Amino acid sequence: MNTTLSTALLIVIGVAVAVRLVSLPLLLRFQRDVRQRALAALSGGTGAKGLATLFGEVAVGLVCAGGLTALMSPQGTVTSHVLQMPIDDSNSHYLAVGLHLPRDGARYYYLGSVLTVLVLWLLLWFLTQRSLLRTGMPPAVWSSGSTRLRVAGWFVLRGVLGVFVLPVGLLLAALVFQIVAVVAAGRHRSTAPSTAAVPPTTTPAFPPAQPAQPVQPGPFAPTAPYAPASPYAPGSPYAPAPVGAVPHQPLRAGEPRTIGGYHLLGRIGSGGMGTVYLARREGAATQVALKTINVELLDNAELLLRFEREAEVLAMVSGAYTARVLDGGVDDGRPYLAMELLDGRPLDAHLREQGPVRSPEALRALALALAVALSGVHRLGLIHRDLKPANIMLTTAGPRLLDFGIAALVDGTRLTMTGGGPGTLTYMAPEQFGEDRVGTAADIWAWACCVVCAAHGASPFAATSTGAVIRRIVDTGPEPAALAAVHALDPALAAVVVRALNADPAGRPADGAALLELLTAAPAPGVPAPNASSVREEITRGWRTLAL
């Protein structure tokens, strides 16, 4: 009997391991969908996406259960009876007979073994859920009451099934499945901001697009579909740049002609990490900006991690006045990210060519739109950390906030080595030069710098040397003439800018939502504050006064 029991247990474990490993790609896809649905729910979206992988996981479990039942049924032995029955104290009688043990000894052996399997199964399931919903995710996902209630409900349901319904053999197989699942969940740790040293790189601002046709997601697939959850989302549909209207250079010799089903039409720009191509999905007329890592860097694990992180962050923040992520994947070992192709040009280029913004309405529209974008970013528990004119695209549909390549979760995880703080010097807040935790208030400081730059032509902390810039930021304060340029156009906006440039983070608006509330406060007692619709209309109306 002892030999028979050992053989039966090995068969159960072996079959479960084989089935789970064969279906491992489905498990990874399912876990990504769990994270995606959680992010969609956080942004007010629906959780319907990813149900196919859920049904696939159920089908795999049923196939494994059917196979194990078929293997155990023909034996007709004491062993098969024990494995085919749910947890029941009376089953210890069969073990006492088969193993020639005292009834009490067999009882302790049976109950101790099966209850250990049950507890481990439930514990590992809980750890899997916690890893999927906490690691590399906004803190609000795991801490929300709906998430806690759902996890608790499924935990209780699994406990009831394990005690009263599942045969012992299938419970053991479920434990094997769960061991693989908790290990696979650890794979998603790479999508979180890392404490590993990441060398500073310059990622090109994405010039710009409209949704391409749906494609099968790859390992870098966006974690959430584009669905503006913000009430401030632009009311009119975005008009993509006409074919051939986006400045680009011809492809160079040796560069690929297709990536991930996209035909490359030319190169828009490149940086130390990757290249952005003008591309079109096969069979579609819509153009996209397709970003990929330079081929000579594909062996650099840190850059691959950074690219994957950027794909996840960009997909999370898509919304009002931010660039949309359309697709992502890996083609022959080369990761890529497809984004909407925006018309227009970055704010810094506009300032170089046309000078400062002279329209009070346009300046306020820019300030409001960036505040709306930051409110969406901060609502997801993220910090941009590199807000600057080069990352603000001026399009016909309004400003768009770009380049979240060094965005960090609000938990304070650093993305660079000690002393290598992220950001651009003249737009960095005082706390970014010390060891204090950097929060959303740093983005508010950078917002103020960008508004001043738009009105004045340069950052209020611009100086002739690095040391002079740092002294101005942490000691002497902003250039008075720069602040005066904002005040001359819009005194009310200038007052908010001054508050946002408070050296103490606690003295600034706490986040994008607080900044937006300050900008849209009622102008006088008894006058209602603007609502989301009127703010959106004000941005659209003011933006029309800017000559692009």
Buried (B, 14 or more C-beta within 10 A) or exposed (E): BEEBBEEBBEBBBEBBBEBBEEBEEBBBBBBBBBBBBBBBBBBEBEEEBBEEBEEBBEEBBEEBBEBBBEBBEEBEBBBBBBBBBBBBEEBBBBBBEBBEBEEEEBBEBBBEBBEEBBEEBBEBBBBBBBBBBBBBBBEBBBEBEEBEEBBEEEBEEBBEBBBEEBBBBBBBBBBBBBBBBBEBBEBBEBBBBBEEEBEBBEBBBBBBBBBBEEBEBBBBBBBBBBEBBBEBBBEEEBEBBEEEEBEBEEBEEEBBEEBBBBBBBBBBBBBEBBBBBBBBBEEBEBBBBBBBBBBEBBEBEBBBBBBBBBBBBBBBBBBBBBBBBBBBBBBEEBBBBBBBBBBBBBBBBBBEEEEBBBBBBBBBBBBBBBBBBBBBBBBBBBBBBBBBBBBBBBBEBBBBBBBBBBBBBBEEEBBBEEEEBBBBBBBBBBBBBEEEEBBBBBBBBBBBBBBBBBBBBBBBBBBEEEEEBBEBBBEEEBBEEBBBBBBEBBEEBBEBBBBBBBBEBEEBBBBBBBBBBBBBEEEEEEEEEBEBEEBBEBBBEBBBBBEE
